[in-house]
């Protein structure tokens, strides 16, 4: 009711109220104190619906919420639970919608039925309390978030409305403190938002995404030349440095050759002895028949001595290892190899073409996925982690093997797309992402937990 408010300091002349004089102030102060002590909005609504009657002499009170323009009866005096299908509740909500449409809800409004009743509504004919008063609950900026509708069987007086408005301001303050202004001003209710979010989340679980895995990777050469120990022995000298460019025929390393050199010298002397003996027998064979019979044996002895000498020379030559092709020599460190005994066939170093490189990816067994040849790979190398390099898988190992850190992993090789960049230097490490087949998002997110549960429960 517009124009009915008076300053709170002026005396209030109460008419038709239950308490009188000082008792009214005592009841008012008690209700305000109880409104500030409630612990939840539900308790506050119950207090509004049942305690306000003691001051306003209302016969029935409806507590309503206003959200997005929708008006909903939350609590009714003397009723424990609100039946949404009750004709009385539907009548009050339709009545308030008409009031909102015709006069608005931002101000106090006192009226008598059938004012603001929807056309064709018959509930007002049987409702026993025709005199209504609407008192809104507002935020500081004037936004109406709730209110109370008071009904009684006698007209509303100005003093009654002033006292009821004082209570409405107290209730609004308590409601704001319990809920917060931001929540009360929210245009969309939280439950519909949660329902929409849940529907979107469930629908998103069926969105197809690529099954991916992250694994450590390294740039390695394509078909490098393996430089192995040609015989048993100890490495005495290494003539090149790691990552040094070498040419075909350039010496790489040398094995200890003291024993081999001595064997070669002894074999050389044996050949000379066999040659001298053959010459002696040949001269005697001209006049001596017995010497002619020993001539074939002496020649055989010379052939054996020469074979031993050639073998010793070959073994001595093998102790000096040279590069078979041009490229970059790859090994760990000189100090790790000098003086180290090696067996025949043991790998010592590699010679690789720096322009022919590929990506080696070690996928742990726990993260392994089905990878087809030609699957897309994004390599985030440590030399330039902000610029991924594209590649495609070429092959993958059938059996896992132990890698650094005692991790069992499958080895996958991938070739780089296009021309090799200068940044793809041999030995650069990084992390690569392998893209597999498309699977539902739910499977992508819960694959690992499902696998762990199956392993624990033995399913």
Secondary structure as the mmCIF struct_conf table of DSSP 4:
data_model
#
loop_
_struct_conf.conf_type_id
_struct_conf.id
_struct_conf.beg_label_comp_id
_struct_conf.beg_label_asym_id
_struct_conf.beg_label_seq_id
_struct_conf.end_label_comp_id
_struct_conf.end_label_asym_id
_struct_conf.end_label_seq_id
TURN_TY1_P TURN_TY1_P1 UNK A 2 UNK A 3
TURN_TY1_P TURN_TY1_P2 UNK A 8 UNK A 9
BEND BEND1 UNK A 10 UNK A 10
BEND BEND2 UNK A 16 UNK A 16
BEND BEND3 UNK A 18 UNK A 19
TURN_TY1_P TURN_TY1_P3 UNK A 21 UNK A 21
HELX_RH_AL_P HELX_RH_AL_P1 UNK A 22 UNK A 37
BEND BEND4 UNK A 39 UNK A 40
HELX_RH_AL_P HELX_RH_AL_P2 UNK A 41 UNK A 51
TURN_TY1_P TURN_TY1_P4 UNK A 52 UNK A 52
HELX_RH_AL_P HELX_RH_AL_P3 UNK A 53 UNK A 56
BEND BEND5 UNK A 59 UNK A 59
STRN STRN1 UNK A 60 UNK A 67
TURN_TY1_P TURN_TY1_P5 UNK A 68 UNK A 69
STRN STRN2 UNK A 70 UNK A 76
TURN_TY1_P TURN_TY1_P6 UNK A 77 UNK A 78
BEND BEND6 UNK A 80 UNK A 81
TURN_TY1_P TURN_TY1_P7 UNK A 84 UNK A 85
HELX_RH_AL_P HELX_RH_AL_P4 UNK A 87 UNK A 102
TURN_TY1_P TURN_TY1_P8 UNK A 103 UNK A 103
BEND BEND7 UNK A 105 UNK A 107
STRN STRN3 UNK A 109 UNK A 112
TURN_TY1_P TURN_TY1_P9 UNK A 113 UNK A 116
HELX_LH_PP_P HELX_LH_PP_P1 UNK A 117 UNK A 118
TURN_TY1_P TURN_TY1_P10 UNK A 119 UNK A 120
HELX_RH_AL_P HELX_RH_AL_P5 UNK A 123 UNK A 126
BEND BEND8 UNK A 128 UNK A 128
STRN STRN4 UNK A 131 UNK A 138
TURN_TY1_P TURN_TY1_P11 UNK A 140 UNK A 141
STRN STRN5 UNK A 144 UNK A 152
BEND BEND9 UNK A 153 UNK A 154
HELX_LH_PP_P HELX_LH_PP_P2 UNK A 155 UNK A 157
HELX_RH_AL_P HELX_RH_AL_P6 UNK A 158 UNK A 179
HELX_RH_AL_P HELX_RH_AL_P7 UNK A 181 UNK A 185
BEND BEND10 UNK A 187 UNK A 188
HELX_RH_AL_P HELX_RH_AL_P8 UNK A 190 UNK A 204
TURN_TY1_P TURN_TY1_P12 UNK A 205 UNK A 206
BEND BEND11 UNK A 207 UNK A 207
STRN STRN6 UNK A 208 UNK A 221
BEND BEND12 UNK A 222 UNK A 223
HELX_LH_PP_P HELX_LH_PP_P3 UNK A 224 UNK A 224
STRN STRN7 UNK A 225 UNK A 228
BEND BEND13 UNK A 230 UNK A 232
STRN STRN8 UNK A 233 UNK A 238
BEND BEND14 UNK A 240 UNK A 240
TURN_TY1_P TURN_TY1_P13 UNK A 242 UNK A 243
STRN STRN9 UNK A 245 UNK A 246
TURN_TY1_P TURN_TY1_P14 UNK A 248 UNK A 249
STRN STRN10 UNK A 251 UNK A 255
HELX_RH_AL_P HELX_RH_AL_P9 UNK A 258 UNK A 284
TURN_TY1_P TURN_TY1_P15 UNK A 285 UNK A 287
HELX_RH_AL_P HELX_RH_AL_P10 UNK A 289 UNK A 318
TURN_TY1_P TURN_TY1_P16 UNK A 319 UNK A 319
STRN STRN11 UNK A 320 UNK A 322
BEND BEND15 UNK A 324 UNK A 326
STRN STRN12 UNK A 327 UNK A 330
BEND BEND16 UNK A 332 UNK A 332
HELX_RH_AL_P HELX_RH_AL_P11 UNK A 334 UNK A 337
TURN_TY1_P TURN_TY1_P17 UNK A 338 UNK A 339
STRN STRN13 UNK A 341 UNK A 342
TURN_TY1_P TURN_TY1_P18 UNK A 344 UNK A 345
STRN STRN14 UNK A 347 UNK A 352
TURN_TY1_P TURN_TY1_P19 UNK A 354 UNK A 355
BEND BEND17 UNK A 356 UNK A 356
STRN STRN15 UNK A 357 UNK A 364
HELX_RH_3T_P HELX_RH_3T_P1 UNK A 365 UNK A 367
TURN_TY1_P TURN_TY1_P20 UNK A 373 UNK A 374
STRN STRN16 UNK A 376 UNK A 381
HELX_RH_3T_P HELX_RH_3T_P2 UNK A 382 UNK A 384
TURN_TY1_P TURN_TY1_P21 UNK A 385 UNK A 386
BEND BEND18 UNK A 387 UNK A 387
STRN STRN17 UNK A 389 UNK A 396
BEND BEND19 UNK A 398 UNK A 399
STRN STRN18 UNK A 401 UNK A 403
TURN_TY1_P TURN_TY1_P22 UNK A 404 UNK A 406
STRN STRN19 UNK A 407 UNK A 416
BEND BEND20 UNK A 417 UNK A 419
HELX_LH_PP_P HELX_LH_PP_P4 UNK A 420 UNK A 421
TURN_TY1_P TURN_TY1_P23 UNK A 422 UNK A 423
TURN_TY1_P TURN_TY1_P24 UNK A 426 UNK A 427
STRN STRN20 UNK A 429 UNK A 440
HELX_RH_AL_P HELX_RH_AL_P12 UNK A 441 UNK A 457
TURN_TY1_P TURN_TY1_P25 UNK A 458 UNK A 458
#
